[in-house]
Amino acid sequence: MINKYWVFGSKPYEDYLNHPLLGGPQRLLFFAAGLIGISAFLMLVPKGRYFFSNWGRNTLTVYLLHGFLVKGLRALDFDFEISSVEVLLLFIGSMLLTAALSSKKVGRWIVRGKRVLQPSL
């Protein structure tokens, strides 16, 4: 049985020592699979400029800001089942959130915040 946390690469090495002969090769196999997955993803990255190019330019900003929303929703501690329509709505909502957080207006807000937080030299 494969533990889902093995794939994240965050499982401690001592957990692999339950099966000393298989632990190292198993970890190596998961790292190789991850490297293949990353390579496959990078092959899909477009070379030209498209409507979503600005989203990619602001990826770090989006990644850092979405954490506040995720942590806030986790704090509410909802426990519910999601239907297929709700999954679709969640996907659409996440796309809208990505577009909003990568917008020029939020980018200007971040730049202004950086200026305020940086000490004067």
All heavy atoms as an XYZ file, in Angstrom:
972
protein
N       0.841     -1.182      0.000
C       0.000      0.000      0.000
C       0.892      1.254      0.000
O       1.825      1.362      0.787
C      -0.877     -0.029      1.249
C      -1.827      1.109      1.331
S      -3.176      0.813      0.202
C      -4.477      1.637      0.994
N       0.618      2.183     -0.872
C       1.405      3.408     -0.978
C       0.780      4.490     -0.102
O      -0.395      4.796     -0.222
C       1.478      3.889     -2.442
C       2.258      2.893     -3.283
C       2.119      5.265     -2.509
C       2.337      3.265     -4.738
N       1.595      5.045      0.762
C       1.163      6.145      1.610
C       1.231      7.425      0.780
O       2.246      7.717      0.153
C       2.084      6.237      2.826
C       1.629      7.260      3.831
O       0.936      8.202      3.501
N       2.035      7.066      5.075
N       0.162      8.225      0.799
C       0.138      9.425     -0.052
C       1.212     10.435      0.332
O       1.634     11.230     -0.482
C      -1.241     10.072     -0.006
C      -1.616     10.662      1.336
C      -2.991     11.290      1.300
C      -3.358     11.860      2.643
N      -4.656     12.464      2.653
N       1.698     10.425      1.556
C       2.710     11.386      1.980
C       4.094     11.061      1.428
O       4.977     11.902      1.439
C       2.736     11.495      3.506
C       1.436     12.062      4.032
C       0.495     11.254      4.651
C       1.145     13.414      3.875
C      -0.698     11.765      5.106
C      -0.056     13.942      4.319
C      -0.972     13.113      4.941
O      -2.156     13.631      5.377
N       4.311      9.847      0.946
C       5.586      9.511      0.322
C       5.796     10.347     -0.934
O       6.911     10.723     -1.263
C       5.631      8.039     -0.046
C       5.728      7.099      1.098
C       6.000      7.403      2.400
C       5.554      5.692      1.050
N       5.997      6.271      3.156
C       5.731      5.208      2.361
C       5.270      4.792      0.048
C       5.634      3.865      2.660
C       5.174      3.458      0.357
C       5.354      2.991      1.644
N       4.718     10.623     -1.636
C       4.798     11.353     -2.900
C       5.178     12.814     -2.666
O       5.817     13.434     -3.495
C       3.463     11.240     -3.664
C       3.512     11.971     -4.989
C       3.106      9.785     -3.886
N       4.826     13.372     -1.519
C       5.123     14.772     -1.220
C       6.596     15.000     -0.928
O       7.069     16.121     -0.951
C       4.300     15.263     -0.028
C       2.815     15.255     -0.266
C       1.953     14.973      0.766
C       2.289     15.518     -1.513
C       0.589     14.961      0.557
C       0.928     15.509     -1.731
C       0.080     15.234     -0.686
N       7.347     13.943     -0.619
C       8.750     14.090     -0.283
C       8.967     14.631      1.114
O      10.071     15.014      1.469
N       7.911     14.682      1.919
C       8.034     15.221      3.270
C       8.073     14.119      4.328
O       8.173     14.406      5.505
C       6.862     16.160      3.562
O       5.645     15.455      3.460
N       7.997     12.881      3.914
C       8.024     11.768      4.858
C       9.462     11.583      5.345
O      10.385     11.530      4.555
C       7.519     10.506      4.177
C       7.257      9.367      5.115
C       6.438      8.321      4.382
C       6.160      7.131      5.233
N       5.345      7.418      6.381
N       9.662     11.491      6.660
C      11.028     11.345      7.177
C      11.684     10.041      6.718
O      11.004      9.040      6.481
C      10.842     11.334      8.693
C       9.444     11.738      8.948
C       8.673     11.561      7.692
N      12.998     10.076      6.632
C      13.735      8.890      6.201
C      13.537      7.717      7.151
O      13.567      6.570      6.746
C      15.231      9.202      6.078
C      15.574      9.919      4.807
C      15.803     11.274      4.800
C      15.649      9.228      3.607
C      16.111     11.930      3.629
C      15.956      9.874      2.431
C      16.194     11.225      2.451
O      16.491     11.872      1.296
N      13.319      7.993      8.432
C      13.161      6.901      9.395
C      11.917      6.065      9.100
O      11.875      4.888      9.430
C      13.130      7.432     10.822
C      11.918      8.289     11.134
C      12.002      8.948     12.504
O      13.110      9.311     12.919
O      10.944      9.098     13.126
N      10.917      6.650      8.466
C       9.731      5.880      8.100
C      10.034      4.874      6.993
O       9.333      3.891      6.840
C       8.593      6.806      7.667
C       8.018      7.583      8.839
O       8.365      7.250      9.996
O       7.251      8.523      8.605
N      11.057      5.153      6.202
C      11.446      4.216      5.148
C      12.270      3.052      5.704
O      12.466      2.054      5.042
C      12.256      4.925      4.061
C      11.427      5.833      3.206
C      11.369      7.194      3.458
C      10.682      5.335      2.150
C      10.609      8.029      2.667
C       9.920      6.165      1.359
C       9.891      7.515      1.626
O       9.132      8.338      0.849
N      12.763      3.224      6.931
C      13.632      2.202      7.509
C      12.856      0.989      8.019
O      13.466      0.025      8.469
C      14.480      2.802      8.631
C      15.507      3.833      8.172
C      16.244      4.417      9.361
C      16.478      3.235      7.186
N      11.521      1.044      7.964
C      10.734     -0.136      8.325
C      11.054     -1.281      7.378
O      10.930     -2.451      7.734
C       9.241      0.180      8.292
C       8.858      1.180      9.356
O       9.520      1.309     10.381
N       7.788      1.906      9.108
N      11.424     -0.962      6.156
C      11.839     -1.930      5.138
C      13.187     -1.455      4.597
O      13.250     -0.822      3.540
C      10.809     -2.013      4.008
C       9.428     -2.302      4.487
N       9.051     -3.547      4.905
C       8.341     -1.516      4.623
C       7.779     -3.516      5.271
N       7.329     -2.281      5.113
N      14.288     -1.761      5.317
C      15.590     -1.189      4.961
C      16.046     -1.467      3.540
O      16.683     -0.617      2.925
C      16.557     -1.807      5.959
C      15.733     -2.446      6.998
C      14.360     -2.624      6.469
N      15.701     -2.616      2.994
C      16.170     -2.928      1.640
C      15.363     -2.201      0.566
O      15.840     -1.996     -0.541
C      16.113     -4.439      1.397
C      17.083     -5.264      2.257
C      16.885     -6.751      1.976
C      18.514     -4.847      1.987
N      14.136     -1.824      0.893
C      13.284     -1.168     -0.091
C      13.162      0.338      0.132
O      12.729      1.049     -0.767
C      11.887     -1.792     -0.067
C      11.803     -3.271     -0.440
C      10.381     -3.760     -0.287
C      12.284     -3.485     -1.851
N      13.521      0.827      1.326
C      13.317      2.238      1.651
C      14.049      3.191      0.731
O      13.458      4.125      0.193
N      15.350      2.981      0.556
C      16.146      3.859     -0.306
C      15.710      3.828     -1.757
O      15.460      4.883     -2.360
N      15.603      2.618     -2.354
C      15.143      2.567     -3.745
C      13.730      3.136     -3.932
O      13.448      3.765     -4.954
C      15.164      1.079     -4.083
C      16.162      0.496     -3.155
C      16.069      1.314     -1.897
N      12.881      2.955     -2.929
C      11.514      3.484     -3.027
C      11.550      5.009     -3.050
O      10.873      5.647     -3.863
C      10.697      2.987     -1.840
C       9.239      3.333     -1.918
C       8.485      2.790     -0.717
O       9.020      2.733      0.389
N       7.263      2.398     -0.937
N      12.346      5.609     -2.165
C      12.457      7.070     -2.129
C      13.042      7.578     -3.447
O      12.588      8.576     -3.994
C      13.354      7.477     -0.958
C      13.490      8.952     -0.759
C      12.635      9.408      0.355
N      12.764     10.822      0.611
C      12.402     11.387      1.718
N      11.918     10.668      2.685
N      12.490     12.672      1.872
N      14.054      6.883     -3.959
C      14.667      7.254     -5.225
C      13.661      7.166     -6.372
O      13.625      8.038     -7.248
C      15.874      6.361     -5.494
C      16.742      6.732     -6.688
C      17.361      8.112     -6.474
C      17.827      5.698     -6.875
N      12.823      6.151     -6.337
C      11.790      5.988     -7.354
C      10.801      7.153     -7.328
O      10.432      7.686     -8.376
C      11.052      4.660     -7.154
C       9.926      4.363     -8.124
C      10.493      4.090     -9.518
C       9.128      3.166     -7.654
N      10.406      7.581     -6.135
C       9.474      8.711     -6.038
C      10.116     10.013     -6.496
O       9.472     10.844     -7.138
C       8.922      8.849     -4.623
C       7.866      7.834     -4.292
C       8.022      6.981     -3.223
C       6.719      7.723     -5.056
C       7.063      6.040     -2.911
C       5.748      6.782     -4.759
C       5.920      5.938     -3.688
N      11.397     10.210     -6.189
C      12.087     11.408     -6.681
C      12.205     11.387     -8.202
O      12.039     12.413     -8.856
C      13.469     11.553     -6.050
C      13.446     12.147     -4.675
C      14.164     11.564     -3.650
C      12.721     13.293     -4.401
C      14.144     12.109     -2.376
C      12.690     13.839     -3.136
C      13.411     13.243     -2.118
N      12.479     10.214     -8.784
C      12.571     10.096    -10.241
C      11.217     10.368    -10.882
O      11.134     11.064    -11.900
C      13.077      8.707    -10.632
N      10.155      9.848    -10.276
C       8.809     10.101    -10.809
C       8.473     11.588    -10.731
O       7.865     12.151    -11.659
C       7.775      9.285    -10.042
N       8.884     12.245     -9.653
C       8.663     13.685     -9.533
C       9.423     14.465    -10.581
O       8.904     15.421    -11.165
N      10.658     14.061    -10.844
C      11.466     14.723    -11.865
C      10.849     14.547    -13.253
O      10.802     15.500    -14.046
C      12.886     14.172    -11.844
C      13.881     14.836    -12.769
C      14.060     16.300    -12.384
C      15.208     14.116    -12.706
N      10.332     13.371    -13.533
C       9.659     13.127    -14.811
C       8.403     13.984    -14.911
O       8.125     14.581    -15.961
C       9.334     11.633    -14.977
C      10.631     10.843    -15.170
C       8.381     11.392    -16.139
C      10.457      9.337    -15.075
N       7.658     14.090    -13.816
C       6.445     14.920    -13.813
C       6.757     16.389    -14.038
O       6.058     17.074    -14.788
N       7.794     16.892    -13.388
C       8.194     18.290    -13.569
C       8.632     18.530    -15.012
O       8.253     19.530    -15.633
C       9.316     18.659    -12.586
C       8.772     18.714    -11.170
C       9.968     19.978    -12.964
C       9.835     18.816    -10.108
N       9.397     17.608    -15.566
C       9.842     17.742    -16.955
C       8.663     17.742    -17.917
O       8.623     18.531    -18.867
C      10.801     16.610    -17.320
O      11.923     16.642    -16.496
N       7.693     16.859    -17.672
C       6.502     16.808    -18.523
C       5.719     18.113    -18.440
O       5.239     18.627    -19.448
C       5.622     15.631    -18.120
N       5.605     18.661    -17.231
C       4.895     19.933    -17.079
C       5.611     21.050    -17.822
O       4.978     21.856    -18.512
C       4.758     20.287    -15.596
C       4.178     21.644    -15.370
C       2.829     21.868    -15.534
C       4.993     22.708    -15.019
C       2.287     23.132    -15.344
C       4.471     23.965    -14.821
C       3.118     24.182    -14.982
N       6.936     21.119    -17.690
C       7.684     22.190    -18.348
C       7.618     22.088    -19.869
O       7.739     23.097    -20.558
C       9.130     22.197    -17.864
C       9.321     22.657    -16.418
C      10.779     22.522    -16.006
C       8.830     24.079    -16.230
N       7.413     20.894    -20.383
C       7.253     20.746    -21.828
C       5.933     21.344    -22.307
O       5.792     21.694    -23.473
C       7.339     19.275    -22.220
C       8.763     18.741    -22.113
S       8.956     16.977    -22.372
C       7.984     16.639    -23.788
N       4.959     21.475    -21.393
C       3.661     22.042    -21.744
C       3.632     23.567    -21.662
O       2.682     24.187    -22.118
C       2.572     21.480    -20.822
C       2.299     19.991    -20.937
C       1.313     19.558    -19.856
C       1.767     19.641    -22.314
N       4.653     24.176    -21.068
C       4.684     25.623    -20.900
C       4.808     26.283    -22.269
O       5.721     25.969    -23.036
C       5.864     26.048    -19.993
C       5.985     27.555    -19.930
C       5.688     25.453    -18.609
N       3.889     27.207    -22.596
C       3.937     27.846    -23.915
C       5.124     28.793    -24.044
O       5.587     29.372    -23.070
C       2.616     28.614    -23.979
C       2.218     28.824    -22.574
C       2.761     27.673    -21.793
N       5.601     28.932    -25.259
C       6.748     29.794    -25.532
C       6.322     31.232    -25.855
O       7.060     32.168    -25.654
C       7.548     29.236    -26.711
C       7.940     27.780    -26.538
C       9.386     27.634    -26.191
C       9.844     26.196    -26.158
N       9.251     25.364    -25.157
N       5.110     31.409    -26.373
C       4.636     32.733    -26.746
C       3.919     33.434    -25.606
O       3.817     32.924    -24.501
N       3.409     34.622    -25.888
C       2.651     35.385    -24.884
C       1.167     35.196    -25.150
O       0.707     35.339    -26.277
C       3.020     36.857    -24.957
C       4.457     37.117    -24.539
C       4.778     38.580    -24.358
N       3.839     39.315    -23.526
C       3.852     39.336    -22.185
N       4.756     38.652    -21.536
N       2.996     40.056    -21.521
N       0.443     34.893    -24.082
C      -0.996     34.674    -24.166
C      -1.684     35.468    -23.075
O      -1.031     36.149    -22.280
C      -1.315     33.184    -24.023
C      -0.716     32.353    -25.141
C       0.486     31.694    -24.975
C      -1.353     32.256    -26.373
C       1.039     30.941    -25.995
C      -0.812     31.512    -27.402
C       0.387     30.862    -27.201
O       0.925     30.126    -28.217
N      -3.022     35.383    -23.015
C      -3.774     36.157    -22.034
C      -3.392     35.792    -20.598
O      -3.518     36.596    -19.687
C      -5.290     35.984    -22.239
C      -5.810     34.634    -21.834
C      -6.316     34.429    -20.559
C      -5.788     33.572    -22.719
C      -6.797     33.187    -20.185
C      -6.260     32.328    -22.357
C      -6.768     32.133    -21.076
N      -2.875     34.614    -20.366
C      -2.519     34.185    -19.016
C      -1.035     34.389    -18.707
O      -0.567     33.971    -17.651
C      -2.903     32.721    -18.794
C      -2.409     31.778    -19.852
C      -1.123     31.290    -19.818
C      -3.242     31.386    -20.889
C      -0.662     30.425    -20.782
C      -2.798     30.526    -21.862
C      -1.495     30.043    -21.813
N      -0.306     35.057    -19.593
C       1.126     35.274    -19.360
C       1.383     36.119    -18.116
O       2.335     35.875    -17.379
C       1.772     35.942    -20.567
O       1.743     35.072    -21.677
N       0.533     37.129    -17.874
C       0.700     37.949    -16.671
C       0.462     37.130    -15.410
O       1.037     37.426    -14.365
C      -0.236     39.159    -16.691
C       0.268     40.226    -17.630
O       1.452     40.311    -17.904
N      -0.649     41.028    -18.130
N      -0.402     36.143    -15.480
C      -0.634     35.276    -14.320
C       0.670     34.578    -13.960
O       1.011     34.458    -12.792
C      -1.701     34.250    -14.598
C      -3.074     34.777    -14.862
C      -3.461     36.080    -14.846
C      -4.221     34.022    -15.193
N      -4.788     36.167    -15.153
C      -5.275     34.925    -15.369
C      -4.461     32.669    -15.367
C      -6.560     34.511    -15.695
C      -5.735     32.262    -15.693
C      -6.776     33.176    -15.856
N       1.391     34.116    -14.953
C       2.648     33.429    -14.707
C       3.716     34.351    -14.167
O       4.534     33.954    -13.337
N       3.715     35.598    -14.612
C       4.696     36.560    -14.134
C       4.497     36.852    -12.647
O       5.436     37.115    -11.924
C       4.596     37.861    -14.930
C       5.680     38.834    -14.550
C       5.685     40.120    -15.350
N       5.035     40.006    -16.629
C       4.284     40.969    -17.162
N       4.103     42.092    -16.518
N       3.724     40.804    -18.341
N       3.260     36.796    -12.190
C       2.942     37.113    -10.795
C       2.685     35.865     -9.956
O       1.966     35.917     -8.965
C       1.713     38.027    -10.750
C       1.958     39.333    -11.464
O       3.067     39.837    -11.455
N       0.947     39.866    -12.100
N       3.276     34.755    -10.339
C       3.014     33.497     -9.656
C       3.365     33.546     -8.177
O       2.601     33.072     -7.339
C       3.811     32.361    -10.325
O       3.420     32.295    -11.692
C       3.528     31.032     -9.678
N       4.507     34.109     -7.836
C       4.915     34.150     -6.441
C       3.929     34.961     -5.606
O       3.553     34.556     -4.500
C       6.330     34.722     -6.311
C       6.886     34.787     -4.889
C       6.965     33.391     -4.275
C       8.241     35.449     -4.871
N       3.489     36.088     -6.135
C       2.509     36.918     -5.426
C       1.222     36.146     -5.192
O       0.680     36.136     -4.087
C       2.213     38.202     -6.224
O       3.434     38.899     -6.438
C       1.240     39.085     -5.494
N       0.731     35.482     -6.224
C      -0.502     34.701     -6.101
C      -0.321     33.587     -5.084
O      -1.180     33.364     -4.222
C      -0.934     34.132     -7.469
C      -2.104     33.185     -7.321
C      -1.276     35.265     -8.424
N       0.811     32.901     -5.147
C       1.066     31.789     -4.230
C       1.087     32.270     -2.782
O       0.506     31.655     -1.900
C       2.390     31.109     -4.584
C       2.767     30.028     -3.613
C       2.099     28.814     -3.604
C       3.775     30.225     -2.687
C       2.431     27.819     -2.708
C       4.117     29.238     -1.786
C       3.439     28.041     -1.798
O       3.760     27.069     -0.903
N       1.755     33.384     -2.530
C       1.849     33.881     -1.165
C       0.518     34.420     -0.654
O       0.152     34.197      0.504
C       2.927     34.962     -1.077
C       4.358     34.478     -1.312
C       5.313     35.665     -1.346
C       4.771     33.473     -0.265
N      -0.233     35.117     -1.493
C      -1.496     35.699     -1.047
C      -2.610     34.671     -0.893
O      -3.483     34.834     -0.038
C      -1.938     36.809     -2.009
C      -1.071     38.059     -2.010
C      -1.583     39.049     -3.051
C      -1.056     38.707     -0.635
N      -2.598     33.606     -1.687
C      -3.690     32.638     -1.576
C      -3.630     31.885     -0.251
O      -4.629     31.374      0.230
C      -3.680     31.663     -2.758
C      -2.999     30.369     -2.488
N      -1.624     30.240     -2.473
C      -3.495     29.148     -2.191
C      -1.311     28.986     -2.190
N      -2.422     28.299     -2.018
N      -2.444     31.865      0.370
C      -2.299     31.185      1.650
C      -3.185     31.781      2.730
O      -3.712     31.061      3.584
N      -3.379     33.103      2.693
C      -4.251     33.737      3.679
C      -5.692     33.249      3.529
O      -6.378     32.989      4.518
C      -4.199     35.260      3.547
C      -2.867     35.844      3.909
C      -2.040     36.371      2.940
C      -2.427     35.847      5.231
C      -0.812     36.907      3.272
C      -1.201     36.377      5.573
C      -0.390     36.911      4.596
N      -6.147     33.109      2.302
C      -7.503     32.618      2.063
C      -7.631     31.160      2.500
O      -8.599     30.782      3.179
C      -7.871     32.761      0.583
C      -9.267     32.278      0.230
C     -10.309     33.227      0.775
C      -9.418     32.118     -1.255
N      -6.662     30.344      2.159
C      -6.711     28.923      2.509
C      -6.687     28.748      4.023
O      -7.479     27.980      4.589
C      -5.554     28.162      1.839
C      -5.444     26.753      2.371
C      -5.735     28.146      0.338
N      -5.798     29.463      4.699
C      -5.726     29.359      6.166
C      -7.026     29.844      6.804
O      -7.492     29.271      7.783
C      -4.558     30.182      6.714
C      -3.220     29.616      6.393
C      -2.922     28.417      7.242
C      -1.494     27.977      7.007
N      -1.156     26.790      7.748
N      -7.613     30.886      6.251
C      -8.889     31.378      6.778
C     -10.003     30.353      6.630
O     -10.805     30.148      7.545
N     -10.049     29.701      5.472
C     -11.080     28.680      5.265
C     -10.839     27.459      6.154
O     -11.793     26.853      6.650
C     -11.123     28.266      3.790
C     -11.655     29.323      2.836
C     -11.522     28.857      1.390
C     -13.097     29.664      3.153
N      -9.580     27.104      6.370
C      -9.286     25.974      7.257
C      -9.677     26.290      8.695
O     -10.079     25.420      9.445
C      -7.806     25.616      7.196
C      -7.442     24.841      5.980
C      -6.007     24.390      6.044
N      -5.662     23.635      4.856
C      -4.441     23.312      4.523
N      -3.435     23.676      5.294
N      -4.214     22.621      3.442
N      -9.531     27.553      9.094
C      -9.885     27.951     10.458
C     -11.380     27.812     10.701
O     -11.811     27.589     11.834
C      -9.432     29.380     10.725
N     -12.180     27.923      9.642
C     -13.632     27.766      9.795
C     -14.018     26.322     10.063
O     -15.114     26.055     10.540
C     -14.349     28.280      8.542
C     -14.201     29.775      8.273
C     -14.856     30.139      6.948
C     -14.789     30.589      9.407
N     -13.129     25.377      9.741
C     -13.284     23.953     10.045
C     -14.602     23.379      9.516
O     -15.377     22.773     10.254
C     -13.168     23.718     11.550
C     -12.857     22.276     11.862
O     -12.249     21.607     11.006
O     -13.233     21.819     12.962
N     -14.844     23.597      8.223
C     -16.020     23.003      7.582
C     -15.798     21.517      7.367
O     -14.695     21.086      7.053
C     -16.293     23.644      6.214
C     -16.851     25.036      6.300
C     -16.234     26.076      5.636
C     -17.993     25.297      7.029
C     -16.742     27.356      5.694
C     -18.513     26.572      7.095
C     -17.887     27.602      6.436
N     -16.842     20.742      7.518
C     -16.778     19.310      7.241
C     -17.990     18.964      6.386
O     -19.107     18.864      6.899
C     -16.770     18.497      8.528
C     -16.531     17.029      8.270
O     -15.941     16.711      7.221
O     -16.947     16.206      9.104
N     -17.780     18.833      5.081
C     -18.906     18.595      4.182
C     -18.455     17.837      2.951
O     -17.281     17.770      2.638
C     -19.563     19.921      3.782
C     -18.600     20.925      3.213
C     -18.288     20.927      1.865
C     -18.009     21.874      4.027
C     -17.409     21.845      1.339
C     -17.122     22.802      3.510
C     -16.832     22.784      2.161
N     -19.401     17.270      2.262
C     -19.149     16.582      1.001
C     -19.336     17.573     -0.137
O     -20.192     18.451     -0.073
C     -20.133     15.416      0.826
C     -19.970     14.329      1.854
C     -18.681     13.560      1.682
O     -18.290     13.306      0.527
O     -18.066     13.248      2.711
N     -18.555     17.426     -1.200
C     -18.638     18.336     -2.340
C     -19.178     17.572     -3.537
O     -18.643     16.529     -3.914
C     -17.253     18.931     -2.666
C     -16.749     19.746     -1.481
C     -17.308     19.790     -3.906
C     -15.377     20.322     -1.675
N     -20.221     18.121     -4.147
C     -20.790     17.497     -5.345
C     -19.976     17.903     -6.563
O     -19.125     18.789     -6.505
C     -22.250     17.919     -5.510
O     -22.329     19.285     -5.862
N     -20.273     17.296     -7.695
C     -19.518     17.608     -8.916
C     -19.786     19.039     -9.382
O     -18.890     19.683     -9.932
C     -19.859     16.607    -10.017
O     -21.246     16.581    -10.251
N     -20.984     19.559     -9.161
C     -21.277     20.945     -9.527
C     -20.464     21.890     -8.645
O     -19.920     22.893     -9.123
C     -22.794     21.233     -9.389
C     -23.089     22.714     -9.571
C     -23.586     20.397    -10.370
N     -20.347     21.541     -7.362
C     -19.567     22.380     -6.455
C     -18.082     22.338     -6.791
O     -17.370     23.323     -6.613
C     -19.808     21.952     -5.006
C     -21.208     22.292     -4.542
C     -21.565     21.621     -3.228
O     -21.043     20.520     -2.964
O     -22.350     22.195     -2.483
N     -17.598     21.201     -7.288
C     -16.200     21.118     -7.729
C     -15.984     22.060     -8.911
O     -14.979     22.770     -8.985
C     -15.814     19.665     -8.095
C     -14.478     19.620     -8.812
C     -15.783     18.796     -6.854
N     -16.935     22.087     -9.837
C     -16.851     23.000    -10.974
C     -16.852     24.455    -10.500
O     -16.058     25.275    -10.973
C     -17.998     22.749    -11.955
C     -18.044     23.649    -13.170
C     -16.812     23.421    -14.048
C     -19.306     23.405    -13.966
N     -17.731     24.773     -9.553
C     -17.778     26.135     -9.016
C     -16.486     26.478     -8.276
O     -16.000     27.612     -8.362
C     -18.978     26.297     -8.086
C     -20.346     26.272     -8.756
C     -21.454     26.295     -7.713
C     -20.496     27.434     -9.730
N     -15.925     25.518     -7.577
C     -14.655     25.736     -6.892
C     -13.536     26.003     -7.895
O     -12.695     26.886     -7.696
C     -14.315     24.519     -6.031
C     -13.068     24.615     -5.174
C     -13.207     25.721     -4.134
C     -12.805     23.285     -4.497
N     -13.536     25.277     -9.005
C     -12.536     25.492    -10.055
C     -12.687     26.889    -10.655
O     -11.694     27.619    -10.815
C     -12.674     24.427    -11.141
C     -11.728     24.617    -12.281
C     -10.385     24.313    -12.146
C     -12.176     25.131    -13.492
C      -9.505     24.504    -13.199
C     -11.312     25.323    -14.543
C      -9.970     25.005    -14.395
N     -13.906     27.277    -10.966
C     -14.151     28.612    -11.531
C     -13.747     29.689    -10.528
O     -13.103     30.684    -10.879
C     -15.625     28.755    -11.960
C     -15.912     27.835    -13.151
C     -15.958     30.204    -12.304
C     -17.377     27.714    -13.496
N     -14.101     29.482     -9.256
C     -13.718     30.442     -8.218
C     -12.214     30.555     -8.066
O     -11.679     31.656     -7.886
N     -11.518     29.427     -8.163
C     -10.058     29.471     -8.040
C      -9.432     30.188     -9.230
O      -8.428     30.893     -9.081
C      -9.488     28.071     -7.875
O      -9.695     27.309     -9.032
N     -10.002     30.020    -10.407
C      -9.493     30.740    -11.581
C      -9.719     32.248    -11.432
O      -8.838     33.051    -11.765
C     -10.158     30.229    -12.861
C      -9.811     28.788    -13.196
S      -8.058     28.492    -13.385
C      -7.725     29.377    -14.880
N     -10.889     32.628    -10.919
C     -11.168     34.043    -10.698
C     -10.247     34.620     -9.622
O      -9.774     35.754     -9.745
C     -12.638     34.245    -10.313
C     -13.652     33.967    -11.419
C     -15.079     34.037    -10.866
C     -13.477     34.948    -12.562
N      -9.990     33.844     -8.563
C      -9.075     34.288     -7.514
C      -7.663     34.471     -8.075
O      -6.989     35.456     -7.775
C      -9.063     33.287     -6.359
C      -8.116     33.607     -5.206
C      -8.562     34.883     -4.506
C      -8.058     32.449     -4.233
N      -7.234     33.547     -8.923
C      -5.922     33.659     -9.551
C      -5.837     34.918    -10.404
O      -4.852     35.659    -10.350
C      -5.628     32.415    -10.412
O      -5.662     31.262     -9.575
C      -4.283     32.517    -11.094
N      -6.879     35.159    -11.193
C      -6.893     36.350    -12.043
C      -6.879     37.620    -11.205
O      -6.185     38.591    -11.530
C      -8.120     36.321    -12.957
N      -7.636     37.622    -10.099
C      -7.685     38.814     -9.243
C      -6.336     39.057     -8.559
O      -5.847     40.196     -8.531
C      -8.792     38.665     -8.205
N      -5.734     38.004     -8.014
C      -4.475     38.176     -7.292
C      -3.303     38.485     -8.215
O      -2.296     39.036     -7.774
C      -4.165     36.924     -6.460
C      -5.081     36.662     -5.272
C      -4.698     35.371     -4.585
C      -5.075     37.824     -4.295
N      -3.416     38.148     -9.493
C      -2.321     38.447    -10.421
C      -2.598     39.702    -11.240
O      -1.855     40.004    -12.171
C      -2.091     37.256    -11.358
O      -3.230     37.032    -12.151
N      -3.629     40.447    -10.874
C      -3.977     41.658    -11.625
C      -2.957     42.768    -11.370
O      -2.196     42.742    -10.402
C      -5.374     42.141    -11.224
O      -5.354     42.603     -9.886
N      -2.958     43.753    -12.241
C      -2.035     44.881    -12.110
C      -2.330     45.681    -10.848
O      -1.421     46.184    -10.202
C      -2.124     45.781    -13.343
C      -1.518     45.172    -14.571
C      -1.604     46.114    -15.747
C      -1.022     45.448    -16.988
N      -1.110     46.307    -18.153
N      -3.613     45.779    -10.495
C      -3.994     46.545     -9.307
C      -3.392     45.924     -8.046
O      -2.828     46.633     -7.213
C      -5.518     46.601     -9.202
C      -6.013     47.497     -8.115
C      -7.519     47.631     -8.159
C      -7.995     48.645     -7.155
N      -9.427     48.890     -7.257
N      -3.482     44.614     -7.893
C      -2.890     43.946     -6.741
C      -1.372     44.051     -6.814
O      -0.704     44.240     -5.790
C      -3.354     42.470     -6.656
C      -2.601     41.705     -5.589
C      -4.854     42.400     -6.384
N      -0.799     43.971     -8.015
C       0.644     44.118     -8.185
C       1.132     45.480     -7.717
O       2.154     45.584     -7.037
N       0.381     46.530     -8.066
C       0.750     47.880     -7.601
C       0.629     47.978     -6.085
O       1.455     48.606     -5.421
C      -0.134     48.925     -8.281
C       0.238     49.194     -9.720
C      -0.440     50.436    -10.255
N      -1.883     50.381    -10.177
C      -2.695     49.965    -11.156
N      -2.175     49.587    -12.306
N      -3.994     49.951    -11.010
N      -0.391     47.333     -5.521
C      -0.597     47.326     -4.080
C       0.583     46.647     -3.372
O       1.071     47.130     -2.353
C      -1.923     46.622     -3.773
C      -2.237     46.473     -2.333
C      -2.582     47.458     -1.453
C      -2.238     45.249     -1.597
N      -2.798     46.915     -0.217
C      -2.605     45.567     -0.283
C      -1.980     43.922     -1.930
C      -2.700     44.602      0.703
C      -2.094     42.972     -0.947
C      -2.446     43.315      0.342
N       1.066     45.554     -3.950
C       2.211     44.836     -3.379
C       3.471     45.695     -3.456
O       4.238     45.777     -2.497
C       2.423     43.487     -4.096
C       1.249     42.551     -3.846
C       3.732     42.834     -3.688
C       1.084     42.139     -2.414
N       3.706     46.347     -4.595
C       4.892     47.197     -4.757
C       4.853     48.337     -3.752
O       5.858     48.661     -3.113
C       4.985     47.733     -6.207
C       6.021     48.833     -6.327
C       5.286     46.594     -7.156
N       3.679     48.934     -3.569
C       3.540     50.014     -2.593
C       3.816     49.500     -1.178
O       4.476     50.159     -0.388
C       2.115     50.597     -2.677
C       2.083     52.069     -2.433
C       0.732     52.699     -2.661
N       0.044     52.154     -3.811
C      -1.260     51.892     -3.862
N      -2.024     52.113     -2.832
N      -1.815     51.411     -4.941
N       3.334     48.307     -0.878
C       3.578     47.710      0.431
C       5.034     47.405      0.670
O       5.553     47.559      1.771
N       5.735     46.968     -0.382
C       7.177     46.709     -0.255
C       7.933     47.973      0.089
O       8.845     47.985      0.904
C       7.734     46.131     -1.562
C       7.427     44.686     -1.783
C       8.068     44.246     -3.103
C       7.727     42.845     -3.472
N       8.291     42.475     -4.772
N       7.536     49.082     -0.561
C       8.214     50.363     -0.300
C       8.010     50.811      1.143
O       8.905     51.352      1.768
C       7.710     51.437     -1.261
C       8.503     51.450     -2.544
C       8.184     52.670     -3.373
N       7.447     52.191     -4.536
C       6.320     52.676     -4.977
N       5.769     53.712     -4.397
N       5.719     52.174     -6.025
N       6.813     50.580      1.669
C       6.518     50.972      3.032
C       7.289     50.106      4.023
O       7.797     50.602      5.031
C       4.994     50.867      3.308
C       4.690     51.025      4.779
C       4.244     51.893      2.483
N       7.405     48.822      3.729
C       8.036     47.903      4.673
C       9.557     47.914      4.626
O      10.199     47.490      5.582
C       7.537     46.476      4.423
C       6.057     46.255      4.725
C       5.647     44.844      4.324
C       5.753     46.499      6.198
N      10.149     48.374      3.517
C      11.616     48.395      3.411
C      12.170     49.558      4.235
O      11.679     50.667      4.157
C      12.058     48.552      1.957
C      11.899     47.297      1.162
C      12.377     47.492     -0.270
O      12.556     48.610     -0.718
N      12.564     46.401     -0.971
N      13.209     49.276      4.999
C      13.804     50.377      5.784
C      14.549     51.340      4.868
O      15.075     50.972      3.835
C      14.792     49.643      6.708
C      15.086     48.344      6.026
C      13.864     48.003      5.220
N      14.544     52.592      5.246
C      15.273     53.612      4.478
C      16.765     53.455      4.696
O      17.215     53.197      5.800
C      14.833     55.008      4.924
O      13.456     55.172      4.735
N      17.508     53.605      3.626
C      18.970     53.497      3.734
C      19.614     54.859      3.675
O      19.293     55.754      3.080
C      19.515     52.601      2.622
C      19.072     51.155      2.714
C      19.639     50.372      1.534
C      19.572     50.538      4.005
